[in-house]
Structure formats: C-alpha cells, structure tokens
C-alpha cells in the first residue's frame, strides 16, 4: 500500500502550516462473503509548509477496517492506533495534541492517539 495526502491547516489561506505526507504500508485482507477485513501497518513521513522536513517526523498507524459491498461500492469503517514521532517542535500533529507545554527543543517527542473512520470505496 502507498499513499500521498495533504491538508490545509492555515485558516487565513496561507501555506506555512499546510501538512503534506507520503507513506508505505502492508497488511493482509480476509474475505467473508461480500465483507472484506483489512489489517494494515503504515508509516508516513509528515511535512508542513513548503519544504521537506529533514529531521524525524514519522506517523505510524495500525489500522483495522471492515468493508461491506453494495454493488460497485463498498462502505468502509474502522479504527486506527496512531503514533507520531518527531524532532520538529512546530509540527501541527505535536502542537494539536500537546497537553502540557514543553520547551521547543530538538529532542524526540512521541504522541499517540486512537482514531476512527468511515468512508465509501469506489
């Protein structure tokens, strides 16, 4: 599995805080009739702003999803365990989830959180 993604996080229309990422992953799929179960392990390089971040800024995900077939489409739902590992003190993924103010240093910071998703696969 491979992917590319981006999100505009600057409410004023600028691009200094935009997040973009690319990643690779793998995992098995199981079929049970028209239902497909996927277990995936993914690693993403996270960047923000116009340039590629040259330090550590990785998002690891362990995802479990279920897809139910409806004609040519599939309804997909699942959950993920996420861990962001970064030396970037200005990373939007670190700043949004920080609960205790910390010094802005080059040391490695790790934050983890669960997430859920629902979608339509075409």
Buried (B, 14 or more C-beta within 10 A) or exposed (E): EEEEEEEEBBEEEEEEBBBBBBBEBEBEEEEEEEEBBBBBEBEBBBBBBEEEBEEBBBBBBBBBBBBBBEEEEBEBEBEBEBEBBBBBBEBBBBEEBEEEEEEEEEEEBEBEEEEEEEEEEE
